[in-house]
Amino acid sequence: MNNRLKVLRAERDWSQAHLAELLGVSRQTVNALETGRYDPSLPLAFKIARIFDQPIESIFSEEENNG
């Protein structure tokens, strides 16, 4: 899954630690989300969308499969 989390966070000049605090997760979780090593649960995805005031599908998208 691809996401725009890092871009959205940078636009607001938020640190990973600040976003983690807002989401109630660890900074390591935010890092893993941003680097694509972790896909959020549905409740966490909704929380992220609410914090950034964006629809989920504008933040997260499926990876394109070639073949």
C-alpha positions in Angstrom: 0.0 0.0 0.0 1.3 3.5 -0.9 0.6 6.5 1.2 1.1 10.3 1.3 1.7 10.4 5.1 5.2 11.8 5.0 4.2 14.5 2.5 1.1 15.5 4.6 3.2 15.5 7.8 5.9 17.6 6.2 3.4 20.1 4.9 2.4 20.8 8.5 6.0 20.8 9.7 5.2 18.0 12.2 7.8 15.6 13.5 7.1 11.8 13.4 6.9 12.0 17.2 4.2 14.7 17.1 2.1 12.8 14.7 2.6 9.6 16.7 1.3 11.5 19.8 -1.8 12.7 17.9 -2.4 9.1 16.7 -1.7 7.4 20.0 1.0 5.2 18.5 4.8 5.1 18.7 7.2 7.1 16.5 8.4 3.8 15.1 4.9 3.0 13.9 4.7 6.3 12.1 8.1 5.6 10.5 7.0 2.1 9.5 3.8 3.6 8.0 5.7 6.2 6.0 8.2 3.7 4.6 5.5 1.2 3.7 6.7 -1.5 6.1 3.4 -1.4 7.9 -0.2 -1.1 6.7 -2.5 0.6 9.2 -5.5 -1.0 10.7 -8.8 0.4 9.5 -9.4 2.3 12.7 -5.9 3.8 12.5 -6.4 4.7 8.8 -9.7 6.5 9.8 -7.9 8.4 12.6 -5.1 9.5 10.2 -7.7 10.7 7.7 -9.5 12.7 10.4 -6.3 14.3 11.7 -5.3 15.4 8.1 -8.9 16.2 7.2 -8.7 14.1 4.1 -10.6 11.2 2.7 -8.8 7.9 3.3 -8.4 7.2 -0.4 -6.5 10.5 -0.8 -3.9 9.3 1.7 -3.7 5.6 1.0 -3.7 3.8 -2.3 -3.2 0.3 -3.4 0.1 -0.6 -5.1 -0.3 -1.2 -8.8 0.4 -4.8 -9.8 2.0 -5.3 -13.1 0.8 -8.7 -14.3 
